[in-house]
Amino acid sequence: HENKESRLLWIRGDPGKGKTMLLCGIIDNLKEAAGTASAPSGCLLTYFFCQATDQRINSATAVLRGLIYLLADKQPALLKHVLKEYDGAGKELFVDTNSWFALSKIFTNILQD
């Protein structure tokens, strides 16, 4: 939480082990911390839950797509990074076999912004 170089948490485990409840507690804690004076200005907390039984949301591409959507929804100014790529590729940007690379580029640009 305090390490500015490592802001990613990935939890993985067997069904029924309490991952969702653990993460809900962590999210609540991070939301409280984001509301304090010591939180960085413009701090956004974004998270994405995968479910192994749903092929639409259990891939790295789905995670990127979801995170980009959530970030752009919270900060509409970030949508410019999506539109820049979308204008050239259309909706295939999000679903074709190269979507991971395009979404990675968008996500990187959003993070740098």
ChimeraX attribute file (.defattr): number of C-alpha atoms within 10 A of each C-alpha:
attribute: neighborCount
match mode: 1-to-1
recipient: residues
	/A:1	10
	/A:2	6
	/A:3	6
	/A:4	6
	/A:5	7
	/A:6	8
	/A:7	8
	/A:8	7
	/A:9	9
	/A:10	5
	/A:11	9
	/A:12	9
	/A:13	8
	/A:14	7
	/A:15	10
	/A:16	7
	/A:17	10
	/A:18	11
	/A:19	14
	/A:20	13
	/A:21	10
	/A:22	11
	/A:23	16
	/A:24	12
	/A:25	12
	/A:26	12
	/A:27	15
	/A:28	11
	/A:29	11
	/A:30	14
	/A:31	15
	/A:32	11
	/A:33	15
	/A:34	17
	/A:35	11
	/A:36	9
	/A:37	8
	/A:38	8
	/A:39	13
	/A:40	11
	/A:41	8
	/A:42	8
	/A:43	11
	/A:44	14
	/A:45	12
	/A:46	14
	/A:47	14
	/A:48	12
	/A:49	12
	/A:50	15
	/A:51	11
	/A:52	11
	/A:53	8
	/A:54	9
	/A:55	10
	/A:56	12
	/A:57	17
	/A:58	14
	/A:59	15
	/A:60	12
	/A:61	21
	/A:62	20
	/A:63	19
	/A:64	19
	/A:65	21
	/A:66	17
	/A:67	16
	/A:68	23
	/A:69	17
	/A:70	17
	/A:71	20
	/A:72	17
	/A:73	12
	/A:74	14
	/A:75	12
	/A:76	11
	/A:77	12
	/A:78	20
	/A:79	17
	/A:80	14
	/A:81	19
	/A:82	20
	/A:83	13
	/A:84	11
	/A:85	15
	/A:86	16
	/A:87	10
	/A:88	10
	/A:89	13
	/A:90	11
	/A:91	11
	/A:92	12
	/A:93	19
	/A:94	18
	/A:95	13
	/A:96	10
	/A:97	11
	/A:98	12
	/A:99	19
	/A:100	20
	/A:101	12
	/A:102	19
	/A:103	22
	/A:104	16
	/A:105	15
	/A:106	24
	/A:107	20
	/A:108	12
	/A:109	14
	/A:110	18
	/A:111	11
	/A:112	7
	/A:113	9
